[in-house]
Amino acid sequence: MVRTAALLCIHNEANRLGWWIAHHVAAGFSALLICDDHSTDGSQDILTQAARNYDIRLLATDQQETDRLQRHHNAQLRMIQQEGRHFDWIIQLAVDEYFLPGSRSVNGFFTGMAARMGPESFQRATHVPVNWCLTGLGRWTHQHFDGQMAHPRALFLTHAPETFPDSRVTRVFFRPSARQGLPDPFAHIQSPPDWSSGRILHDAAASSQTPQARRYYDRNDQRFDKGQALLPQTLDISAHILQGLIVGACYAIQNGQAPAPISAAPLTETAHHFRRFHLYRQDRKMALNREAGTLGFYSAREMETDGNLIPLCLVRPDDPFPEMKTRAWLHTEQPSGRPYLPAGAPASTYFPTLLDCLPIRVQEQEDGTVKLVLLPTGLPLPDGNPLTLAPAETPLIFRPDTMEEALRHFTVHGLTAAGLHEAIRKSRWISPSVVGALYAQLPAEEASTLFTPLLHRLFHDWKH
C-alpha cells in the first residue's frame, strides 16, 4: 500500500479548515502535512484537536520572513524535508482545493494509475498530474462565504466544462525522493483535462476576493453529484473533531486552566426536572432513519416494524421562569450509533450542529402546535412546518449515559456560564454533545466567558 500525504499551508482558515481535514482523512491519505502561518482565529485549536486522532503533522511558518508567499513556500519546503522520507507520494493543495479520487480512495487512485501506466512506467514516474475541476456557486450565487459555511462538497454541485481554460491546470502528486522543490502547477498542463481517475475540486468562485474573479470562476455548466461521494464519512469525522474541541475545553476547566466566570449569586445544587415529548405531524411520529441518516415522519406500523427507525425526543425544562420556556433539546430515544443527529440536509449542516443532542428554540403557535428552530444556525427544523408535541413517559431509572441524565447533571448549578463551569469542574465524565447543546443556549456575551474564542465563534457568531 502506498504512503500518501496532502500538503497544505493556511492562515486564519477556521471556517473551512475542519471540512478540508475531514474530507482528506476520509479520502484515505496516510497523513496530512499542514503548515500554519500563525493563525489567530482558532485554526490552531482545530489542527491540535484533529492531530490527536489522525496523522496530522504540523509546522509553524517562520515569521522573520516578511513576504507572505515566500514564508508559505519556505514552510512547505521545510515540511517536505522533515517528513518527505515517510511518503511515496505528496500532493500540494490549497484550502479551497479538494482531491477527489475516482475510486473513492487515494490508494484506489494509485492502484488504477499503476494498472493504467504499467508497472515499470509507474515505478519510473516521478509525478502524476491531476486536473483542476472549477466548481460553480449554483443556487448560492448571491451568497458570500466569508463566515461559517456548510461543507463545500454539499454546497457546490456544478462545475466548469473540460473546455474551460483553467481546467487544464493541474496539481501534481510527486515523489518526494525525486525532487528538491515544490512542483509548478503550470508545468504539467493537460489539455484536454483528464478527470477519469480523479480531479481537484477547486472552489475558486466561493473563495474569490473580487467580483470579477467570482464571476469568472462561477461556472455551472455541468452537474456533478459524485462530488458528494465522501460526504457521509466527512461529516462523521467533522463531528468527532467538533466534539473533541468541546471535550478539550472541558478538560481545561477541570485542570484549572480556564478561570471560572463570575456568578451574580452563590452557586447551589438544585435538581432540575425536564419533560419529554414525542413529535408528530398529524398521526406520524418524527424519527431518525438510522440506515438512511435522515429525519422523517412515520406511521405507527412503520415504527413497529422497521428496526432502523428511532423516535426523537424533545426535552424541555420543567421550569417556571419565562426565559426557559422556549429552550429545548432534541435527541434520539435510544442510542443511534451515529456520531451526530442529522437535523437537516448536508447543505444546511454547519460545523457546530454536529452533535447528537441538539439545542432547540421552541416557537409556540396559536393553534397549540410548535415550530422548532435549530441553534446556533436559526434554521427551521425539520422544514419549518408546525409539529404537535405529545408527552412521552419518562423512564423510572436513568442510565448515566442518557441524554436526560446528562442534561440534569450539567445544569445542577443552573443554566449559566458559571453554573456550567462548576458542573464541568466537578464532573467525572463529559458528554460533549450535551455540554455543547447547553453552551449554545447561553447568551452570547455570557458564553464568551466560558470556552475558547473558537468555540464561542462557532456557537455564537451567527446572524439569524
C-alpha positions as CSV (number, residue, x, y, z in Angstrom):
1,M,0.0,0.0,0.0
2,V,1.4,3.4,-1.0
3,R,2.0,6.0,1.6
4,T,0.5,9.3,0.6
5,A,0.2,12.8,2.1
6,A,-1.6,16.1,1.3
7,L,0.4,19.3,1.9
8,L,-1.3,22.5,3.0
9,C,-0.4,25.9,4.3
10,I,-3.0,28.1,5.9
11,H,-3.6,31.4,7.8
12,N,-6.9,32.0,9.6
13,E,-9.0,29.4,7.8
14,A,-11.1,28.1,10.8
15,N,-14.3,28.4,8.8
16,R,-13.1,25.9,6.2
17,L,-10.2,24.0,7.8
18,G,-12.3,21.4,9.6
19,W,-14.1,20.4,6.4
20,W,-10.8,20.2,4.5
21,I,-9.2,18.0,7.1
22,A,-12.2,15.7,7.4
23,H,-12.5,15.3,3.6
24,H,-8.9,14.3,3.1
25,V,-8.9,12.0,6.0
26,A,-12.0,10.3,4.5
27,A,-10.2,10.1,1.1
28,G,-7.6,7.9,2.7
29,F,-4.5,9.9,2.8
30,S,-1.9,8.3,5.1
31,A,-1.2,11.7,6.7
32,L,-1.9,15.4,6.3
33,L,1.1,17.8,6.4
34,I,-0.2,21.2,7.5
35,C,1.8,24.4,7.9
36,D,0.1,27.2,10.0
37,D,1.1,30.8,9.4
38,H,0.5,31.8,13.0
39,S,-3.3,31.9,12.7
40,T,-5.3,33.9,15.3
41,D,-8.8,32.7,14.6
42,G,-8.8,29.3,16.3
43,S,-7.3,27.3,13.3
44,Q,-4.5,26.1,15.6
45,D,-7.2,24.7,18.0
46,I,-8.7,22.7,15.1
47,L,-5.3,21.5,14.0
48,T,-4.3,20.4,17.5
49,Q,-7.5,18.6,18.1
50,A,-7.6,16.8,14.8
51,A,-3.9,15.7,15.3
52,R,-5.0,13.9,18.4
53,N,-7.0,11.4,16.4
54,Y,-5.5,11.4,12.9
55,D,-2.0,11.5,11.5
56,I,-1.6,15.2,11.0
57,R,1.9,16.7,11.2
58,L,2.2,20.3,12.0
59,L,4.7,23.0,11.4
60,A,4.7,26.8,12.0
61,T,5.9,29.3,9.4
62,D,9.0,31.5,10.1
63,Q,7.6,34.9,11.0
64,Q,11.0,36.5,10.4
65,E,10.3,36.1,6.7
66,T,8.2,39.2,5.8
67,D,7.0,38.1,2.4
68,R,3.8,36.0,2.9
69,L,4.1,33.9,-0.2
70,Q,7.8,33.2,0.4
71,R,7.0,32.4,4.0
72,H,4.4,29.8,3.0
73,H,6.7,28.4,0.3
74,N,9.6,28.0,2.7
75,A,7.4,26.4,5.3
76,Q,6.2,23.8,2.9
77,L,9.7,23.0,1.7
78,R,10.8,22.5,5.4
79,M,7.8,20.2,5.9
80,I,8.9,18.1,2.9
81,Q,12.4,18.0,4.1
82,Q,11.3,16.8,7.6
83,E,8.5,14.4,6.6
84,G,9.0,13.5,2.9
85,R,11.0,10.4,3.5
86,H,8.0,8.8,5.1
87,F,5.8,9.0,2.0
88,D,5.8,7.6,-1.6
89,W,3.7,10.5,-2.9
90,I,2.8,14.0,-1.8
91,I,0.3,16.5,-3.3
92,Q,0.3,20.2,-2.5
93,L,-3.2,21.7,-2.1
94,A,-4.9,24.9,-1.1
95,V,-7.7,25.1,1.5
96,D,-10.2,25.6,-1.3
97,E,-9.0,22.5,-3.2
98,Y,-10.3,19.0,-2.6
99,F,-8.7,16.0,-4.1
100,L,-11.5,13.6,-5.2
101,P,-10.3,10.2,-6.4
102,G,-12.5,8.5,-9.0
103,S,-12.2,5.2,-7.0
104,R,-13.2,6.9,-3.7
105,S,-9.8,6.4,-2.1
106,V,-6.3,7.6,-2.6
107,N,-4.9,4.0,-2.7
108,G,-7.5,3.1,-5.3
109,F,-6.4,6.1,-7.4
110,F,-2.8,4.8,-7.4
111,T,-3.8,1.2,-7.9
112,G,-5.7,2.3,-11.0
113,M,-2.8,4.6,-12.1
114,A,-0.3,1.7,-11.9
115,A,-2.6,-0.5,-13.9
116,R,-3.1,2.2,-16.5
117,M,0.6,3.1,-16.9
118,G,2.0,-0.3,-16.5
119,P,4.2,-1.5,-13.5
120,E,7.5,-0.4,-15.0
121,S,6.4,3.0,-16.2
122,F,4.6,3.6,-12.9
123,Q,7.8,2.8,-10.9
124,R,9.8,5.2,-13.1
125,A,7.2,8.0,-12.8
126,T,8.2,11.0,-10.6
127,H,4.9,12.9,-10.9
128,V,1.2,12.2,-11.5
129,P,-0.8,15.3,-12.6
130,V,-4.4,15.8,-11.5
131,N,-6.5,18.4,-13.3
132,W,-8.5,21.2,-11.7
133,C,-12.3,21.0,-11.8
134,L,-13.6,24.5,-11.1
135,T,-16.8,24.4,-9.1
136,G,-19.6,27.0,-9.6
137,L,-21.8,28.5,-7.0
138,G,-25.1,27.1,-8.4
139,R,-28.0,28.4,-6.3
140,W,-25.6,30.0,-3.9
141,T,-24.5,32.6,-6.5
142,H,-25.6,35.6,-4.3
143,Q,-24.1,34.3,-1.1
144,H,-20.7,35.3,0.2
145,F,-18.7,32.7,2.1
146,D,-16.7,34.9,4.4
147,G,-18.1,33.4,7.6
148,Q,-19.2,29.9,8.7
149,M,-20.4,27.7,5.9
150,A,-21.7,24.2,5.3
151,H,-19.4,21.7,3.8
152,P,-18.3,22.8,0.3
153,R,-19.0,19.4,-1.2
154,A,-22.6,19.7,0.0
155,L,-23.0,23.2,-1.5
156,F,-21.2,23.2,-4.8
157,L,-22.6,20.5,-7.2
158,T,-21.7,22.1,-10.5
159,H,-18.5,22.8,-12.4
160,A,-16.9,24.3,-15.5
161,P,-16.6,22.2,-18.6
162,E,-13.4,20.5,-19.9
163,T,-13.1,23.3,-22.4
164,F,-12.8,26.0,-19.7
165,P,-9.1,27.2,-19.9
166,D,-8.4,26.7,-16.2
167,S,-9.5,23.0,-16.4
168,R,-6.1,22.4,-18.0
169,V,-4.2,23.4,-14.8
170,T,-3.0,20.6,-12.6
171,R,-2.0,19.8,-9.1
172,V,0.7,17.1,-9.0
173,F,1.4,14.1,-6.9
174,F,5.1,13.9,-6.7
175,R,7.7,11.5,-5.2
176,P,9.5,13.5,-2.5
177,S,12.5,11.3,-3.0
178,A,12.8,12.5,-6.6
179,R,12.5,16.3,-6.3
180,Q,14.0,19.1,-4.2
181,G,11.3,21.8,-4.5
182,L,7.6,22.2,-4.9
183,P,6.0,21.4,-8.2
184,D,4.9,24.1,-10.6
185,P,1.1,23.7,-11.2
186,F,1.6,25.1,-14.7
187,A,4.5,22.7,-15.6
188,H,2.2,19.8,-16.4
189,I,-0.7,21.3,-18.3
190,Q,-3.0,18.7,-19.5
191,S,-5.3,19.6,-22.4
192,P,-7.8,18.2,-22.7
193,P,-8.1,17.6,-18.9
194,D,-8.3,14.0,-17.7
195,W,-10.9,13.5,-14.9
196,S,-11.3,9.8,-15.3
197,S,-9.1,8.8,-12.3
198,G,-9.5,11.8,-10.1
199,R,-9.9,15.5,-10.0
200,I,-9.2,18.6,-7.9
201,L,-12.5,20.2,-7.0
202,H,-11.5,23.8,-6.8
203,D,-13.9,26.2,-5.0
204,A,-12.3,29.2,-6.6
205,A,-15.6,31.1,-7.1
206,A,-16.5,30.8,-3.4
207,S,-13.1,32.0,-2.3
208,S,-12.6,34.7,-4.8
209,Q,-11.8,38.1,-3.3
210,T,-13.1,40.3,-6.1
211,P,-16.4,40.4,-8.0
212,Q,-14.5,39.9,-11.3
213,A,-12.8,36.7,-10.2
214,R,-16.0,35.4,-8.7
215,R,-17.9,35.9,-12.0
216,Y,-15.1,34.3,-14.0
217,Y,-14.9,31.2,-11.9
218,D,-18.7,30.8,-11.2
219,R,-19.3,28.2,-13.9
220,N,-22.2,25.9,-13.6
221,D,-22.1,24.1,-17.0
222,Q,-22.1,20.5,-15.6
223,R,-23.7,18.9,-12.6
224,F,-21.5,16.6,-10.5
225,D,-23.3,14.7,-7.7
226,K,-20.4,12.4,-7.3
227,G,-18.6,15.2,-5.6
228,Q,-20.6,14.2,-2.6
229,A,-19.2,10.7,-2.6
230,L,-17.1,11.2,0.6
231,L,-19.6,13.5,2.4
232,P,-21.1,11.0,4.9
233,Q,-17.7,9.9,6.2
234,T,-16.5,13.6,6.1
235,L,-19.4,14.7,8.3
236,D,-18.8,11.9,10.8
237,I,-15.1,12.8,11.1
238,S,-16.1,16.5,11.4
239,A,-18.4,15.6,14.3
240,H,-15.5,13.9,16.1
241,I,-13.4,17.0,15.7
242,L,-16.1,19.3,17.0
243,Q,-16.9,17.1,20.0
244,G,-13.2,16.7,20.7
245,L,-12.8,20.5,20.8
246,I,-15.6,20.6,23.4
247,V,-14.0,17.8,25.5
248,G,-10.7,19.7,25.3
249,A,-12.3,22.9,26.6
250,C,-13.9,20.9,29.5
251,Y,-10.6,19.3,30.4
252,A,-9.0,22.8,30.5
253,I,-11.7,23.7,33.1
254,Q,-11.0,20.5,35.1
255,N,-7.3,21.1,35.1
256,G,-7.7,24.6,36.3
257,Q,-6.5,26.2,33.0
258,A,-9.7,28.2,32.5
259,P,-10.9,30.8,35.0
260,A,-14.4,30.5,36.4
261,P,-17.0,33.0,35.1
262,I,-18.2,35.5,37.7
263,S,-21.6,34.5,39.1
264,A,-24.2,37.1,40.2
265,A,-25.3,34.8,43.1
266,P,-23.7,31.9,45.0
267,L,-23.9,28.6,43.2
268,T,-26.1,26.0,44.8
269,E,-27.1,22.5,43.7
270,T,-30.7,22.2,42.5
271,A,-32.1,19.2,40.8
272,H,-33.7,20.4,37.6
273,H,-36.6,18.5,36.1
274,F,-37.3,18.0,32.4
275,R,-40.3,16.9,30.4
276,R,-40.0,14.6,27.4
277,F,-42.1,14.8,24.3
278,H,-42.5,12.9,21.1
279,L,-43.1,15.0,17.9
280,Y,-45.9,14.4,15.5
281,R,-47.2,15.7,12.2
282,Q,-50.8,14.6,12.1
283,D,-50.5,10.9,13.2
284,R,-47.0,10.3,12.1
285,K,-44.1,10.3,14.6
286,M,-40.8,12.0,13.9
287,A,-37.9,9.6,13.9
288,L,-34.3,9.1,12.7
289,N,-33.9,6.6,9.9
290,R,-30.6,5.2,11.1
291,E,-29.9,3.5,7.7
292,A,-30.7,6.5,5.6
293,G,-29.2,9.0,8.0
294,T,-32.3,11.3,7.7
295,L,-35.1,12.6,9.9
296,G,-38.7,11.9,8.8
297,F,-42.3,11.1,9.9
298,Y,-43.5,7.6,10.1
299,S,-46.8,5.8,10.8
300,A,-47.2,3.6,13.9
301,R,-47.0,0.5,11.8
302,E,-43.7,1.6,10.3
303,M,-42.3,2.5,13.7
304,E,-43.2,-1.0,15.0
305,T,-41.8,-3.0,12.0
306,D,-38.7,-1.0,10.8
307,G,-35.8,-1.6,13.2
308,N,-33.9,1.3,11.6
309,L,-36.4,3.9,12.9
310,I,-35.6,5.5,16.3
311,P,-38.1,8.0,17.8
312,L,-36.9,11.5,18.6
313,C,-37.5,13.1,22.0
314,L,-37.8,16.8,22.7
315,V,-36.7,17.6,26.2
316,R,-38.0,20.8,27.8
317,P,-37.1,22.2,31.3
318,D,-40.0,22.0,33.8
319,D,-39.1,25.5,34.9
320,P,-41.4,28.4,35.7
321,F,-39.0,31.1,34.5
322,P,-40.1,32.7,31.2
323,E,-36.6,32.7,29.7
324,M,-36.6,28.9,30.0
325,K,-39.9,28.4,28.2
326,T,-38.5,28.4,24.7
327,R,-35.4,26.3,25.4
328,A,-35.4,22.6,24.5
329,W,-33.0,19.8,23.4
330,L,-33.6,17.1,20.7
331,H,-32.1,13.6,20.7
332,T,-32.9,10.1,19.8
333,E,-34.8,8.0,22.3
334,Q,-32.2,5.2,22.1
335,P,-28.5,5.5,21.1
336,S,-28.3,5.5,17.3
337,G,-24.7,4.6,16.8
338,R,-24.2,7.8,14.9
339,P,-21.7,10.5,15.9
340,Y,-24.3,13.2,15.3
341,L,-28.0,13.7,14.8
342,P,-28.6,14.7,11.1
343,A,-31.1,17.5,11.6
344,G,-31.1,18.7,8.0
345,A,-29.8,18.2,4.5
346,P,-26.0,18.4,4.3
347,A,-26.2,21.8,2.6
348,S,-27.8,23.2,5.8
349,T,-25.5,21.2,8.2
350,Y,-22.9,23.5,9.8
351,F,-20.0,22.5,11.9
352,P,-21.5,23.4,15.3
353,T,-24.6,21.4,14.6
354,L,-22.7,18.1,14.5
355,L,-23.9,17.0,17.9
356,D,-26.2,14.1,18.9
357,C,-28.1,16.3,21.3
358,L,-29.3,19.5,19.5
359,P,-30.1,22.8,21.1
360,I,-33.6,24.0,20.0
361,R,-35.8,27.1,20.4
362,V,-39.5,26.3,20.6
363,Q,-41.9,28.7,19.0
364,E,-45.5,28.2,20.3
365,Q,-48.3,28.7,17.7
366,E,-51.8,30.0,18.5
367,D,-53.3,26.6,17.5
368,G,-51.3,24.7,20.0
369,T,-48.7,23.4,17.6
370,V,-45.0,24.4,17.7
371,K,-42.2,25.3,15.3
372,L,-38.6,24.3,16.1
373,V,-35.5,26.4,15.4
374,L,-32.1,24.8,15.4
375,L,-29.3,26.7,17.3
376,P,-27.0,28.3,16.5
377,T,-28.0,28.5,12.8
378,G,-31.5,29.7,13.4
379,L,-32.7,27.4,10.6
380,P,-36.2,25.7,11.0
381,L,-36.2,22.1,11.9
382,P,-37.1,19.9,10.1
383,D,-38.7,22.1,7.5
384,G,-40.5,24.9,9.3
385,N,-43.9,23.3,9.3
386,P,-45.8,23.1,12.6
387,L,-45.5,20.0,14.8
388,T,-47.5,18.6,17.7
389,L,-45.9,17.6,21.0
390,A,-47.2,14.5,22.8
391,P,-45.9,13.8,26.3
392,A,-43.6,10.7,26.5
393,E,-43.2,8.5,29.5
394,T,-40.0,9.2,31.5
395,P,-38.1,6.1,32.4
396,L,-38.1,5.4,36.1
397,I,-34.4,4.5,36.0
398,F,-31.8,6.7,34.3
399,R,-28.6,5.3,32.9
400,P,-25.6,7.6,33.4
401,D,-25.2,7.9,29.7
402,T,-28.8,9.0,28.8
403,M,-29.3,12.5,27.4
404,E,-31.8,13.5,30.1
405,E,-29.4,12.5,32.9
406,A,-26.6,14.4,31.3
407,L,-28.8,17.5,31.0
408,R,-29.7,17.2,34.6
409,H,-26.1,16.6,35.6
410,F,-24.7,19.6,33.8
411,T,-27.5,22.1,34.8
412,V,-27.4,21.2,38.5
413,H,-25.8,24.6,39.2
414,G,-28.1,26.4,36.7
415,L,-28.0,27.1,33.0
416,T,-25.5,29.9,33.2
417,A,-21.8,30.1,32.2
418,A,-20.8,30.0,35.9
419,G,-23.1,27.1,36.6
420,L,-21.9,25.1,33.6
421,H,-18.3,25.7,34.5
422,E,-18.9,24.4,38.0
423,A,-20.7,21.3,36.8
424,I,-17.9,20.5,34.3
425,R,-15.2,21.2,37.0
426,K,-16.8,18.6,39.4
427,S,-17.8,16.1,36.8
428,R,-16.0,12.7,36.4
429,W,-17.4,12.3,32.9
430,I,-18.1,14.5,29.9
431,S,-20.9,14.4,27.4
432,P,-19.6,16.7,24.7
433,S,-22.9,16.9,22.8
434,V,-24.9,17.8,25.9
435,V,-22.3,20.4,27.0
436,G,-22.2,21.9,23.5
437,A,-26.0,21.9,23.4
438,L,-26.2,23.7,26.7
439,Y,-23.5,26.1,25.7
440,A,-25.4,27.1,22.6
441,Q,-28.4,28.1,24.7
442,L,-26.3,30.7,26.8
443,P,-26.5,34.4,25.9
444,A,-23.6,35.2,23.6
445,E,-21.9,37.7,25.9
446,E,-22.1,35.3,28.8
447,A,-20.9,32.4,26.7
448,S,-17.7,34.3,25.9
449,T,-16.5,33.9,29.5
450,L,-16.7,30.1,29.4
451,F,-14.9,28.4,26.5
452,T,-12.3,29.2,23.9
453,P,-12.8,32.1,21.3
454,L,-13.1,29.4,18.6
455,L,-16.0,27.7,20.3
456,H,-17.6,31.0,21.0
457,R,-17.4,31.9,17.3
458,L,-18.7,28.5,16.3
459,F,-21.7,28.6,18.6
460,H,-22.5,32.3,18.9
461,D,-21.1,34.3,16.0
462,W,-24.2,34.0,13.9
463,K,-26.6,36.4,12.2
464,H,-30.1,35.0,12.4
